[in-house]
Amino acid sequence: MDSVTAIIKAELHKIMIDGIQYDKLVNDEWRMTQFEDVEILSYLHNRLEVKRSVYDAVVYDSEVERKFAESLDKRNDIKLFVKLPPWFKVETPVGFYNPDWAIVKEEDVKIYLVRETKSTKDFEKLRNSEADKVRCGRKHFEALNVDFQVVVESKEI
């Protein structure tokens, strides 16, 4: 019974995600002061000093994120990046989604990017709930006309 319930629930999530649609709401935007008002906690083992962020360091959750941030900080075309804080959430039918990074890249023009870092792009290897939230996040940022991708390394942006 539990296995059947889990399978039905997973299929229901797929149906909900396929039909999800996000609409941009007027006057419903994130304020930059939210980044300033919240104090960043410094972790002894999960803190990387950087130059191209709104803070002098970023806190990372995994080795993939640490390498990604380290690489972004060395790139001249990356003007600014920030590890999005836990309170920055996108509501989805399968729970809240917290994307990893906001990035400003400059080539001929400034490009605003949101990136999710994973050790793989193969969604079959991710937990179902995690993959479903990322799919919803993709649709959310498409509605805002923001470039969103899942990446393993910074050279993919």
KAGIRA-V941969 format. One record per backbone hydrogen bond with DSSP energy under -1.0 kcal/mol. NH is the residue of the N-H (numbers start at 1). CO is the residue of the C=O. If there is no record, write none. Layout:
# KAGIRA-V941969
nh=NH co=CO
nh=NH co=CO
This chain:
# KAGIRA-V941969
nh=5 co=1
nh=6 co=2
nh=7 co=3
nh=8 co=4
nh=9 co=5
nh=10 co=6
nh=11 co=7
nh=12 co=8
nh=13 co=9
nh=14 co=10
nh=15 co=11
nh=16 co=12
nh=17 co=13
nh=18 co=14
nh=19 co=15
nh=20 co=17
nh=28 co=25
nh=34 co=31
nh=35 co=32
nh=36 co=32
nh=37 co=33
nh=48 co=58
nh=50 co=56
nh=58 co=48
nh=60 co=46
nh=66 co=62
nh=67 co=63
nh=68 co=64
nh=69 co=65
nh=70 co=66
nh=71 co=67
nh=72 co=68
nh=73 co=69
nh=75 co=72
nh=79 co=104
nh=80 co=104
nh=81 co=52
nh=82 co=102
nh=84 co=100
nh=88 co=85
nh=89 co=87
nh=90 co=97
nh=95 co=92
nh=97 co=90
nh=101 co=115
nh=102 co=82
nh=103 co=113
nh=104 co=80
nh=105 co=111
nh=106 co=77
nh=107 co=109
nh=111 co=105
nh=113 co=103
nh=114 co=147
nh=115 co=101
nh=116 co=149
nh=118 co=151
nh=123 co=121
nh=125 co=122
nh=131 co=127
nh=132 co=128
nh=133 co=129
nh=134 co=130
nh=135 co=131
nh=136 co=132
nh=137 co=133
nh=138 co=134
nh=139 co=135
nh=140 co=136
nh=141 co=137
nh=142 co=138
nh=143 co=139
nh=145 co=142
nh=146 co=141
nh=147 co=112
nh=149 co=114
nh=151 co=116
nh=156 co=153
nh=157 co=154
